Amino acid sequence: MRSRLNLRRCTSPCSVILFRTVLFVAGNHEAYHSSWRETLDVLHAFQEESNARKDESQGELGEFILLDRGLWRLPDSNIVILGCSLFSYVPPESKEAASTGLKDFNHTEKWDVDAHNEMHKRDLSWLNAQVADLEASDVKIIIFSHWSPTVDARAMDPRHVGSRITTAFSTDLSKEKCFKSGRVKLWAFGHTHYNCDFIAERGADAGPLRLVTNQRGYFGQSEGFDSAKTVEVCEVVTTPCPPENRGKTWKNWLRFI
């Protein structure tokens, strides 16, 4: 019951009052004092309950979308959003440090590094397959994940470079289909407690990839958090975005909170 109460608070109905669509990716804290199976069951139940209330609200409530290896298309556009937790990969040499250094493996039931790595493999396989399937189309892909897909120095807190538990936060996916594909234009992530917004060059064939994270983190921890941060996506919306409407209508921007 404790995990259910925590999850209800994280996915407060206030979010679907403020926004027309709320996209939710589960992170490591969602499963604390519970198991991942129970956590995802609660989140899926919340999605069904929330969207049932939306249907009854006559437009007063927005839609809640759980991205647990999920795909969502921005209406009236060629933009596809792929989302999953994307657990990191912890190599054998980091297993002991991660097991003892992270609360995840003490606060989550039936959870250890081996289970964590299995979920990494599952999420990465799904993400690569989705991107491969979409490459033949004209879509622009945005990816949302909780764990970080890069070990680029610009995405890491300098204080933690070289840490023995870095692999529990970030994985180098630069050689993976989901990272290399020219269809993928933007990747938003969390978990690192460090904010950044930069362009990763991937070569002429793929073009640049924007990597962005806007994390509130623990109280007073994450510098650079911007509660009003938005990312414009007008340039890839099939229905032109009039200049006077930019930043006003839900289909023209994404807000990361």
HELIX and SHEET records of a PDB file:
HELIX    1   1 ARG A    2  CYS A   10  1                                   9    
HELIX    2   2 CYS A   14  LEU A   18  1                                   5    
HELIX    3   3 ASN A   28  ALA A   31  5                                   4    
HELIX    4   4 TRP A   36  GLU A   56  1                                  21    
HELIX    5   5 PRO A   92  SER A   94  5                                   3    
HELIX    6   6 LYS A   95  GLY A  101  1                                   7    
HELIX    7   7 ASP A  104  HIS A  107  1                                   4    
HELIX    8   8 VAL A  113  LEU A  134  1                                  22    
HELIX    9   9 ALA A  153  ALA A  155  5                                   3    
HELIX   10  10 PRO A  158  HIS A  160  5                                   3    
HELIX   11  11 THR A  166  ALA A  168  5                                   3    
HELIX   12  12 LYS A  177  LYS A  180  1                                   4    
HELIX   13  13 CYS A  234  VAL A  236  5                                   3    
HELIX   14  14 PRO A  243  ASN A  245  5                                   3    
HELIX   15  15 TRP A  250  ASN A  252  5                                   3    
SHEET    1   A 2 THR A  21  PHE A  24  0                                        
SHEET    2   A 2 GLU A  63  LEU A  66  1                                        
SHEET    1   B 6 GLY A  70  ARG A  73  0                                        
SHEET    2   B 6 ILE A  79  CYS A  84 -1                                        
SHEET    3   B 6 LYS A 140  SER A 145  1                                        
SHEET    4   B 6 VAL A 184  ALA A 188  1                                        
SHEET    5   B 6 LEU A 209  THR A 213  1                                        
SHEET    6   B 6 CYS A 196  ALA A 200 -1                                        
SHEET    1   C 2 THR A 230  GLU A 232  0                                        
SHEET    2   C 2 TRP A 253  ARG A 255 -1                                        
END                                                                             
